Amino acid sequence: MTWKNFRKKRWFGIVSNLYVLVLTIFTIWMLFFDTNSLLIHRELKKEINKLEKQQEFLKDEISRDRAIIEKLSDPRELEKFAREQYYLKRKNEDIYLIEYEDSINPDPDEERH
């Protein structure tokens, strides 16, 4: 195919149009190379979604903590919490901790590995 035959093709005339060339270059620049490119927008959207999920998680944690604070405003509940979580005791009181093994072997003849 010679250059003359190539230039006579209809699509060549459309593609070689100055406006089409400028528009194509502008579109490629805006999609990939600009500071506000499509790729950067996609990354920022992912970051926003991640932060929104984290925000929801933290809101749930705050509501749970508020419920615990509300519950601990009662002196009896505060004492119960201190005894269970921090093993606090009164004077002249003994505390015995009983620990259970997590994996109980149902068959005594079976060897442990």
Accessible surface in RSA format (square Angstrom, percent):
REM  Atomic radii and reference values for relative SASA: ProtOr
REM  Chains: A
REM  Algorithm: Lee & Richards
REM  Probe-radius: 1.40
REM  Slices: 20
REM RES _ NUM      All-atoms   Total-Side   Main-Chain    Non-polar    All polar
REM                ABS   REL    ABS   REL    ABS   REL    ABS   REL    ABS   REL
RES MET A   1   164.00  84.9  77.31  51.2  86.69 206.4  75.31  64.0  88.69 117.5
RES THR A   2    85.54  60.8  78.62  79.7   6.92  16.5  80.50 108.1   5.04   7.6
RES TRP A   3   159.22  63.9 149.38  72.3   9.84  23.1 139.78  74.5  19.44  31.5
RES LYS A   4   155.51  75.9 152.50  93.6   3.01   7.2  97.68  87.9  57.83  61.6
RES ASN A   5    73.91  51.0  70.63  68.3   3.28   7.9  11.86  28.5  62.05  60.0
RES PHE A   6    65.39  32.7  65.39  40.5   0.00   0.0  65.39  39.6   0.00   0.0
RES ARG A   7   143.19  60.1 127.71  65.1  15.48  36.9  15.41  21.1 127.78  77.4
RES LYS A   8   162.72  79.4 129.98  79.8  32.73  77.9  87.22  78.5  75.50  80.4
RES LYS A   9    86.87  42.4  80.83  49.6   6.04  14.4  34.75  31.3  52.11  55.5
RES ARG A  10   196.72  82.6 180.36  91.9  16.36  39.0  76.49 104.5 120.23  72.9
RES TRP A  11   132.01  53.0 130.08  63.0   1.93   4.5 117.27  62.5  14.74  23.9
RES PHE A  12    38.75  19.4  38.75  24.0   0.00   0.0  38.75  23.5   0.00   0.0
RES GLY A  13    41.00  50.6   0.00   N/A  41.00  50.6  30.87  84.7  10.13  22.7
RES ILE A  14    90.63  51.6  87.03  64.8   3.60   8.7  90.47  65.1   0.16   0.4
RES VAL A  15    75.78  49.9  75.78  68.6   0.00   0.0  75.78  65.8   0.00   0.0
RES SER A  16    53.88  45.5  33.74  45.0  20.13  46.4  24.21  51.6  29.67  41.6
RES ASN A  17    67.03  46.2  57.91  56.0   9.12  22.0  13.43  32.3  53.60  51.8
RES LEU A  18   123.90  69.0 119.05  85.2   4.84  12.2 119.66  84.0   4.24  11.4
RES TYR A  19   175.37  81.9 171.51  97.6   3.86  10.0 124.27  93.4  51.10  63.0
RES VAL A  20    51.43  33.8  50.56  45.8   0.88   2.1  51.38  44.6   0.06   0.2
RES LEU A  21    75.90  42.3  75.85  54.3   0.05   0.1  75.85  53.3   0.05   0.1
RES VAL A  22    88.37  58.1  86.61  78.4   1.75   4.2  87.74  76.2   0.62   1.7
RES LEU A  23   115.71  64.4 113.51  81.2   2.20   5.5 115.50  81.1   0.21   0.6
RES THR A  24    64.21  45.7  59.89  60.7   4.32  10.3  48.65  65.3  15.56  23.5
RES ILE A  25   117.98  67.1 116.13  86.5   1.85   4.5 117.23  84.4   0.75   2.0
RES PHE A  26   115.53  57.8 111.43  69.0   4.10  10.7 115.29  69.9   0.24   0.7
RES THR A  27    58.69  41.7  56.41  57.2   2.28   5.4  47.09  63.2  11.60  17.5
RES ILE A  28    81.45  46.3  81.45  60.7   0.00   0.0  81.45  58.7   0.00   0.0
RES TRP A  29   133.67  53.6 133.07  64.4   0.60   1.4 120.36  64.2  13.30  21.6
RES MET A  30    74.28  38.5  70.18  46.4   4.10   9.8  62.46  53.1  11.81  15.7
RES LEU A  31    66.60  37.1  66.60  47.6   0.00   0.0  66.60  46.8   0.00   0.0
RES PHE A  32   103.30  51.7  87.79  54.4  15.51  40.4  87.79  53.2  15.51  44.4
RES PHE A  33   130.56  65.3 104.15  64.5  26.41  68.7 108.01  65.5  22.55  64.5
RES ASP A  34    32.32  22.6  28.69  28.6   3.63   8.6   1.36   3.2  30.96  30.9
RES THR A  35   109.88  78.2  98.51  99.9  11.37  27.1  84.59 113.6  25.29  38.2
RES ASN A  36    98.46  67.9  88.83  85.8   9.62  23.2  13.60  32.7  84.86  82.0
RES SER A  37     1.58   1.3   1.58   2.1   0.00   0.0   0.00   0.0   1.58   2.2
RES LEU A  38   101.95  56.8  98.23  70.3   3.72   9.4 100.12  70.3   1.84   4.9
RES LEU A  39    76.04  42.3  74.78  53.5   1.26   3.2  75.17  52.8   0.87   2.3
RES ILE A  40    68.57  39.0  68.57  51.1   0.00   0.0  68.57  49.4   0.00   0.0
RES HIS A  41   101.54  55.5  97.52  67.8   4.02  10.3  66.03  68.0  35.51  41.3
RES ARG A  42   143.62  60.3 138.91  70.8   4.71  11.2  53.28  72.8  90.33  54.7
RES GLU A  43   116.21  66.7 110.17  83.4   6.04  14.4  39.47  76.3  76.74  62.7
RES LEU A  44    97.81  54.5  97.52  69.8   0.29   0.7  97.63  68.6   0.18   0.5
RES LYS A  45   121.27  59.2 120.23  73.8   1.03   2.5  72.19  65.0  49.08  52.3
RES LYS A  46   130.54  63.7 124.02  76.1   6.53  15.5  80.94  72.8  49.61  52.8
RES GLU A  47    76.72  44.0  74.28  56.2   2.45   5.8  30.05  58.1  46.68  38.1
RES ILE A  48    83.16  47.3  82.25  61.3   0.91   2.2  83.10  59.8   0.06   0.2
RES ASN A  49    63.44  43.7  61.98  59.9   1.46   3.5  17.54  42.2  45.90  44.4
RES LYS A  50   123.76  60.4 119.16  73.1   4.59  10.9  75.99  68.4  47.77  50.9
RES LEU A  51    90.19  50.2  85.93  61.5   4.26  10.7  86.23  60.6   3.96  10.7
RES GLU A  52    93.07  53.4  91.74  69.4   1.33   3.2  33.71  65.2  59.36  48.5
RES LYS A  53   155.54  75.9 146.90  90.1   8.64  20.6  93.50  84.2  62.04  66.1
RES GLN A  54    92.44  51.7  86.43  63.2   6.02  14.3  28.01  59.6  64.44  48.9
RES GLN A  55    92.30  51.6  88.37  64.6   3.93   9.4  25.77  54.9  66.53  50.5
RES GLU A  56    99.48  57.1  99.48  75.3   0.00   0.0  43.24  83.6  56.24  45.9
RES PHE A  57   114.77  57.4 110.54  68.5   4.22  11.0 114.12  69.2   0.65   1.9
RES LEU A  58    84.68  47.2  84.61  60.5   0.08   0.2  84.61  59.4   0.08   0.2
RES LYS A  59   110.13  53.7 104.23  64.0   5.89  14.0  63.76  57.4  46.36  49.4
RES ASP A  60    72.49  50.8  71.87  71.5   0.63   1.5   8.91  21.0  63.58  63.4
RES GLU A  61    52.56  30.2  52.56  39.8   0.00   0.0  14.62  28.3  37.94  31.0
RES ILE A  62    85.88  48.9  85.11  63.4   0.77   1.9  85.80  61.8   0.07   0.2
RES SER A  63    64.22  54.3  55.99  74.7   8.23  19.0  45.02  95.9  19.20  26.9
RES ARG A  64   129.19  54.2 126.28  64.4   2.91   6.9  63.40  86.6  65.79  39.9
RES ASP A  65    73.03  51.2  72.00  71.7   1.03   2.4  20.43  48.1  52.59  52.5
RES ARG A  66   167.23  70.2 161.95  82.6   5.29  12.6  56.13  76.7 111.10  67.3
RES ALA A  67    63.00  57.9  50.41  77.8  12.59  28.6  58.27  82.1   4.73  12.5
RES ILE A  68    83.99  47.8  83.37  62.1   0.62   1.5  83.97  60.5   0.02   0.0
RES ILE A  69   120.98  68.8 118.15  88.0   2.83   6.8 119.08  85.7   1.90   5.2
RES GLU A  70   131.04  75.2 122.47  92.7   8.57  20.4  44.68  86.4  86.35  70.5
RES LYS A  71   118.59  57.9 107.80  66.1  10.79  25.7  64.80  58.3  53.79  57.3
RES LEU A  72    37.00  20.6  30.47  21.8   6.52  16.4  30.88  21.7   6.12  16.5
RES SER A  73    88.81  75.0  53.73  71.7  35.08  80.8  48.72 103.8  40.08  56.2
RES ASP A  74    63.11  44.2  58.37  58.1   4.74  11.2  25.66  60.4  37.45  37.3
RES PRO A  75   101.79  74.2  93.97  85.7   7.83  28.5  97.58  80.6   4.22  26.2
RES ARG A  76   199.48  83.8 191.91  97.8   7.57  18.0  66.94  91.5 132.54  80.3
RES GLU A  77    48.57  27.9  47.55  36.0   1.02   2.4   8.10  15.7  40.47  33.0
RES LEU A  78    92.20  51.3  92.20  66.0   0.00   0.0  92.20  64.7   0.00   0.0
RES GLU A  79    65.26  37.5  59.43  45.0   5.83  13.9  35.07  67.8  30.19  24.6
RES LYS A  80   106.15  51.8 101.66  62.4   4.49  10.7  58.48  52.6  47.67  50.8
RES PHE A  81    70.26  35.1  67.58  41.9   2.67   7.0  70.02  42.5   0.23   0.7
RES ALA A  82    20.19  18.6  20.10  31.0   0.09   0.2  20.19  28.4   0.00   0.0
RES ARG A  83    71.14  29.9  63.78  32.5   7.36  17.5  36.56  50.0  34.59  21.0
RES GLU A  84    99.71  57.2  80.34  60.8  19.36  46.1  40.49  78.3  59.22  48.4
RES GLN A  85   101.48  56.7  82.22  60.1  19.26  45.9   6.12  13.0  95.36  72.3
RES TYR A  86   145.56  68.0 127.79  72.7  17.77  46.2  88.11  66.2  57.44  70.8
RES TYR A  87   126.08  58.9 112.55  64.0  13.53  35.2  68.40  51.4  57.68  71.1
RES LEU A  88   100.59  56.0  98.72  70.6   1.87   4.7 100.59  70.6   0.00   0.0
RES LYS A  89   118.18  57.7  86.57  53.1  31.61  75.3  55.76  50.2  62.42  66.5
RES ARG A  90   144.94  60.9 137.80  70.2   7.14  17.0  57.05  78.0  87.89  53.3
RES LYS A  91   192.21  93.8 166.65 102.3  25.56  60.8 116.39 104.8  75.82  80.8
RES ASN A  92   162.59 112.1 112.46 108.7  50.13 120.7  41.57 100.0 121.02 117.0
RES GLU A  93    52.36  30.1  47.81  36.2   4.55  10.8  25.34  49.0  27.02  22.1
RES ASP A  94   108.22  75.8  83.64  83.3  24.57  58.1  16.61  39.1  91.60  91.4
RES ILE A  95    68.73  39.1  38.86  29.0  29.87  72.0  41.84  30.1  26.89  73.0
RES TYR A  96   180.33  84.2 155.52  88.5  24.81  64.6 123.87  93.1  56.46  69.6
RES LEU A  97   110.87  61.7  79.02  56.5  31.85  80.1  80.22  56.3  30.65  82.5
RES ILE A  98   130.87  74.5 103.34  77.0  27.54  66.4 106.46  76.7  24.42  66.3
RES GLU A  99   157.62  90.5 124.96  94.5  32.66  77.8  48.83  94.4 108.80  88.8
RES TYR A 100   183.46  85.7 158.52  90.2  24.94  64.9 124.69  93.7  58.78  72.5
RES GLU A 101   104.45  60.0  84.29  63.8  20.16  48.0  49.86  96.4  54.59  44.6
RES ASP A 102   149.14 104.5 113.03 112.5  36.11  85.4  41.28  97.1 107.86 107.6
RES SER A 103    81.19  68.6  73.24  97.7   7.95  18.3  53.60 114.1  27.59  38.6
RES ILE A 104   142.94  81.3 120.17  89.5  22.76  54.9 122.71  88.4  20.22  54.9
RES ASN A 105    51.75  35.7  28.96  28.0  22.78  54.9  20.13  48.5  31.61  30.6
RES PRO A 106   125.21  91.3  92.15  84.0  33.06 120.2 101.47  83.8  23.74 147.6
RES ASP A 107    64.81  45.4  62.48  62.2   2.34   5.5  20.75  48.8  44.07  43.9
RES PRO A 108   122.14  89.0  89.73  81.8  32.42 117.8  96.78  79.9  25.36 157.6
RES ASP A 109   131.36  92.0 101.31 100.8  30.05  71.1  32.68  76.9  98.68  98.4
RES GLU A 110   107.12  61.5  91.97  69.6  15.15  36.1  32.53  62.9  74.60  60.9
RES GLU A 111   130.63  75.0 117.29  88.7  13.34  31.8  49.03  94.8  81.60  66.6
RES ARG A 112   156.90  65.9 125.43  63.9  31.47  74.9  68.02  93.0  88.88  53.9
RES HIS A 113   210.68 115.1 131.59  91.5  79.09 202.3 122.26 126.0  88.42 102.9
END  Absolute sums over single chains surface
CHAIN  1 A    11736.8      10440.8       1296.1       7246.0       4490.8
END  Absolute sums over all chains
TOTAL         11736.8      10440.8       1296.1       7246.0       4490.8
